[in-house]
Amino acid sequence: MKRRQRRVDATNGTPLLKIRAFQCSDESAVIALWHQCDLIRPWNDPKTDIYRKLAAQPNLFLVGTANGELVATVMAGYEGHRGWINYLAVHPAHRRKGYGRQIMERAARLLRRLHCPKINLQVRATNRAVIQFYQRLGYSIDEVVSLGKRLERDEPRVMG
């Protein structure tokens, strides 16, 4: 039986993060990760969100794997004025290894290639740890009020 070689960062022994575009075969692992990271809300069906992203800039939906395990995701988007980040997730057992920073840097590089001048993102005000994470990456709190209006009610969707 051939043993699988672990790819690790030579400086600290952390498994290397391989970042690539989402593939349909990633769906169940992505949804499981989002559940583990408490990103799922009853009003947002994750399969529907994935389907919508695949219809709009699918190359900006990234996943990160370490030793073959899906451990990180991010959805980026750009509509010509601002870039947006959604569904940044790093598996709880793989946090503090630099994976969040790495996948965010890749998303930012992709947005820069589209000439995106600024990235916006939303974090629940009660989630201090995530706010501090983004601040360490150079993001600052904008003095704005986030408003929203639901245009569709999500229905569970099956991907094929």
N, C-alpha and C positions, 0 to 999 in steps of 0.2 A: 504494500500500500504506500503510495507516494504521499509524503507529507507536504502540505501546502506551506510555502515560505511566507512568513509575515514581512510585509514591507513596513519599515519603520524609519522615522526621522533619526538620522545618525547623531544629532545633537542632544536629543532628549529621550529617545526610545519610544516615542508616541507613534502609533500606526499612521502612515501617510493618508491624507484625505485625497481621494480621486474625485474630481468634480466633473460632471457631465450633464448633458440635457436629460430631462425626464424621459423615460420610455414607458409605454403602456404597461409593460410587465412590472413596473415599479409601484403600480397603484396601491395594492394592499399594504405593502411595506410603508409607503408614504402616509397612508391614512392611519395606520397603526402608530407611526411616529407622531403624527399630529395629535392623536389621542393621548399618547404618553406625555406630550408637552403641553397638554391642556389648551390646544388651539381650536378645538372643535366647539362650535356653538349650535344650539338647536335650529337657529334660523339660517345657518350656512351648511348645506349638505356638501361634504368634502368631495364626493364624486362629481357633483355638479360643478363645484369650483374647479376641479381638475379639467373637466370637459370644456368649460369656458376658457381656461388658460390655453388649452391645446388649440382652440379656435383663434386665439389672439396672441401672437408673439410666443409660440411654444419654445423657441430657443432661449427665452429668458426664464424658463422654469428649470431650475437646477437641482440636482441631487448630489450628495456627497457620500461616498462609500469609504469605509476603512476595513481592510481585510475582507472585502466582499460583502460586508454588512452595510445596509443603508442607514446612515447615522445623521444626515443633515439634509435640509431642503431650504430653498428660497424661491419665491416667485417675484420677479421684477417686471416692470412694465413702463412704457413711455408713450405718452400721447402727444408729444410735440412741445409741451410746456414744462412738465415736471416728470421725473421718474418716481416710481412708487415701489415699495417693498412690502410684500405680504408673505405670510407663512414661513418666516425664518424659524427653523426648528433645528435643535441639536439634541440628540438623545440624551436624557439625563445622565446616563452612565459614561457619556463621552464629552461632557462639558469640561471647560477649563483646559482643553488641549489645543486651542486655537482654531478649531473647526468653524465656529461661528464667524470669526474674523476672516478666515480664508474664503468661505463661500460668499460673504458679503463683499469682499474685495473683488471676487470674480464677477459678481452681479454689477458692481460699480464700473468695472472695466468694460463690460458689455454695454452698459448705458452710455458711458463716455464715447464709445464708438458710434453711437447714434446721435452724438452731439447734445446729449442731455445736460442741461446746466445745473440741475439741483435734484437731489433725491428727497422725497418726503416719505414718511412712514407714520403709522399710528401705533401707539402702545397704550394699553389701559393704564390710567393714572395710578392705579393701585399696584402696578407691577414695577416696583422700585428697582429690583435687580436687573430687569431688562432695560429699563431707562438708563441705569448706570452702565450697562454693557455698551449701549449705543453711544453714550457720552464718551466712553473710553475710545471709541472708534472715530470720534471727532464730530458726532452729531450734537446739535443743541436743541433745546426746547424752543419752538417758535411760539410767539404770543398770538395764537390763533384759536378759534373755536372750531372743532370738527363737527360738521353737520352731515346727516345722511338721510336718504329717503329710499325705501325699498320699492323697486320697480317690478320685481318678480318674487313670488314665493317659491323657494327651492323645493323641488320634488326629487326624491332619490332617483339616481340615474345609473344605468348599467352601461359600462364601457365595453366596446367590442373590438 
